[in-house]
């Protein structure tokens, strides 16, 4: 199975690629959006910096999604799947999920860096074996939404840890940095993509 990791000019390409390879994916990193079994939007970076890339390529991205290609968004990659984000000024996302990505509205230290529990709150096969596990986070922004949220976490406020619908999944946590939790997630991901 082939996974395409989209290089839209932010970091985290190689750690997410390593996690995918360990799960058995053949991985390509590319600036070009093209067909694959799984297309991955990696994390790290600002919403506004990626929004332009997403808008330029939105027709191709949406065509691939409609054709049945699976998509994974990690951290920022999850956030750009929403309607809009405020980081670096208000910017448009893909609009696959309803909601706005904004700074964590709580009296807590930002960025949030570290481990927190994740809780299953909806139905998605990608959550199997993950309820109550700890996952690794690096972020200051979250999606404010109730749309297709299947896992939650808490850092001053409760927020979506995973969203999932049809052939699209996004995680606010970094599975590639989440040790055993990440290994379970990537195994689930491989099974999900291959079915």
C-alpha positions as CSV (number, residue, x, y, z in Angstrom):
1,X,0.0,0.0,0.0
2,X,1.3,3.4,-1.0
3,X,1.1,6.5,1.3
4,X,1.8,9.9,-0.1
5,X,3.1,12.4,2.5
6,X,2.3,15.9,1.2
7,X,5.3,18.3,1.5
8,X,3.6,21.7,1.8
9,X,6.6,23.4,3.3
10,X,6.4,22.4,7.0
11,X,8.3,20.0,9.2
12,X,7.5,16.6,10.5
13,X,7.8,14.8,7.2
14,X,10.3,12.2,8.2
15,X,8.9,11.2,11.6
16,X,5.4,10.6,10.1
17,X,7.0,8.7,7.2
18,X,8.9,6.5,9.6
19,X,5.6,5.6,11.5
20,X,3.9,4.8,8.2
21,X,6.8,2.6,7.0
22,X,6.8,0.7,10.3
23,X,3.1,-0.1,9.7
24,X,4.0,-1.5,6.3
25,X,3.2,1.4,4.0
26,X,5.4,2.3,1.0
27,X,6.0,6.0,1.5
28,X,6.6,8.8,-0.9
29,X,7.1,12.5,0.1
30,X,5.9,14.9,-2.6
31,X,4.9,18.5,-3.2
32,X,2.6,17.2,-5.9
33,X,-0.9,15.9,-5.0
34,X,-1.4,12.6,-6.8
35,X,-3.1,9.3,-6.4
36,X,-2.1,6.9,-3.6
37,X,-3.9,4.5,-1.2
38,X,-3.4,7.1,1.5
39,X,-2.7,10.8,1.3
40,X,-1.2,12.3,4.5
41,X,-1.3,16.0,5.6
42,X,1.5,16.2,8.2
43,X,1.6,18.4,11.3
44,X,3.8,21.3,12.5
45,X,3.4,24.8,11.1
46,X,0.8,27.6,10.9
47,X,-2.7,27.2,9.4
48,X,-2.3,30.4,7.3
49,X,1.0,29.1,5.8
50,X,-0.6,25.9,4.5
51,X,-4.0,27.4,3.5
52,X,-2.7,28.9,0.2
53,X,-1.3,25.5,-0.8
54,X,-4.6,23.8,0.1
55,X,-6.6,26.3,-1.9
56,X,-4.4,26.0,-5.0
57,X,-4.7,22.2,-4.9
58,X,-8.3,21.9,-3.5
59,X,-9.9,20.7,-6.8
60,X,-7.3,17.8,-7.1
61,X,-7.6,17.0,-3.4
62,X,-11.4,16.9,-3.5
63,X,-11.4,14.8,-6.6
64,X,-9.1,12.2,-5.0
65,X,-11.3,12.2,-1.9
66,X,-14.4,11.6,-4.0
67,X,-12.7,8.8,-5.9
68,X,-12.2,6.9,-2.6
69,X,-8.6,7.7,-1.7
70,X,-8.1,7.7,2.1
71,X,-6.8,10.8,3.9
72,X,-5.0,11.2,7.2
73,X,-4.4,14.6,8.7
74,X,-2.0,15.0,11.8
75,X,-2.2,18.0,14.1
76,X,-2.1,20.9,11.5
77,X,-3.1,18.3,8.9
78,X,-6.3,17.7,10.9
79,X,-6.9,21.5,11.3
80,X,-6.8,22.3,7.6
81,X,-9.7,19.8,7.1
82,X,-12.0,22.3,8.9
83,X,-13.8,25.3,7.4
84,X,-11.3,28.0,8.6
85,X,-8.5,28.7,11.0
86,X,-7.4,31.9,12.8
87,X,-3.6,31.2,13.2
88,X,-1.7,33.9,11.3
89,X,-4.9,35.6,10.4
90,X,-8.2,34.0,9.3
91,X,-7.7,31.5,6.5
92,X,-9.8,29.1,4.6
93,X,-9.5,25.3,5.1
94,X,-10.9,22.4,3.1
95,X,-14.3,22.5,4.8
96,X,-14.6,18.7,5.1
97,X,-15.6,19.1,8.8
98,X,-17.7,22.0,10.2
99,X,-16.0,24.2,12.7
100,X,-13.2,26.8,13.3
101,X,-9.7,26.2,14.4
102,X,-8.7,28.7,17.1
103,X,-6.3,29.1,20.0
104,X,-7.0,27.0,23.1
105,X,-9.3,29.3,25.2
106,X,-8.1,28.3,28.7
107,X,-5.7,29.6,31.3
108,X,-3.0,27.1,30.4
109,X,0.6,27.3,29.2
110,X,0.9,27.3,25.4
111,X,2.0,25.6,23.3
112,X,0.7,22.4,24.9
113,X,3.6,20.0,24.7
114,X,3.3,16.6,26.3
115,X,1.2,13.5,26.9
116,X,-2.5,13.5,27.6
117,X,-5.2,10.8,27.8
118,X,-7.5,10.2,24.8
119,X,-11.1,9.1,25.2
120,X,-13.3,7.4,22.6
121,X,-16.5,9.6,22.1
122,X,-17.8,8.3,18.8
123,X,-17.9,5.4,16.3
124,X,-14.8,4.9,14.1
125,X,-12.7,1.7,13.6
126,X,-9.5,3.7,13.9
127,X,-10.2,4.2,17.7
128,X,-10.0,0.5,18.4
129,X,-7.7,-0.2,21.4
130,X,-7.0,3.5,22.1
131,X,-9.6,4.4,24.8
132,X,-7.8,5.8,27.9
133,X,-4.4,5.6,26.3
134,X,-1.9,8.5,26.4
135,X,-1.0,10.4,23.2
136,X,1.7,13.0,22.5
137,X,0.7,16.6,21.6
138,X,2.4,19.8,20.4
139,X,-0.1,22.5,19.6
140,X,-1.7,25.8,20.7
141,X,-4.8,25.6,18.5
142,X,-7.8,23.2,18.4
143,X,-10.9,22.7,16.4
144,X,-14.0,24.0,17.9
145,X,-16.6,21.5,16.6
146,X,-18.9,18.6,17.4
147,X,-18.7,17.4,13.8
148,X,-17.7,13.7,13.5
149,X,-15.6,13.9,16.7
150,X,-14.7,10.3,17.7
151,X,-12.0,10.9,20.4
152,X,-11.5,13.7,22.8
153,X,-8.7,15.0,25.1
154,X,-8.5,17.6,27.7
155,X,-6.0,20.5,28.3
156,X,-7.8,23.3,30.2
157,X,-10.8,22.6,27.9
158,X,-12.1,19.4,26.2
159,X,-11.3,19.3,22.5
160,X,-11.3,16.9,19.6
161,X,-8.4,14.4,19.6
162,X,-9.7,12.6,16.5
163,X,-12.3,13.2,13.8
164,X,-13.4,10.6,11.3
165,X,-15.9,10.2,8.5
166,X,-16.0,8.1,5.4
167,X,-12.5,8.0,4.0
168,X,-11.1,10.8,6.1
169,X,-9.4,10.8,9.5
170,X,-7.6,13.5,11.5
171,X,-5.7,13.3,14.8
172,X,-4.8,16.4,16.9
173,X,-2.1,14.2,18.6
174,X,1.0,13.0,16.8
175,X,0.7,9.2,16.4
176,X,4.3,9.0,15.1
177,X,5.5,10.4,18.5
178,X,3.1,8.5,20.7
179,X,4.9,5.2,21.2
180,X,2.6,2.2,21.8
181,X,-0.5,4.4,21.2
182,X,0.9,5.4,17.8
183,X,1.7,1.8,16.9
184,X,-1.9,0.8,17.6
185,X,-3.2,3.7,15.6
186,X,-1.0,2.9,12.6
187,X,-2.0,-0.7,12.7
188,X,-5.7,0.4,12.7
189,X,-4.9,2.8,9.9
190,X,-3.4,0.1,7.7
191,X,-6.4,-2.2,8.2
192,X,-8.8,0.8,7.5
193,X,-7.0,1.7,4.2
194,X,-6.7,-1.9,3.0
195,X,-10.4,-2.9,3.5
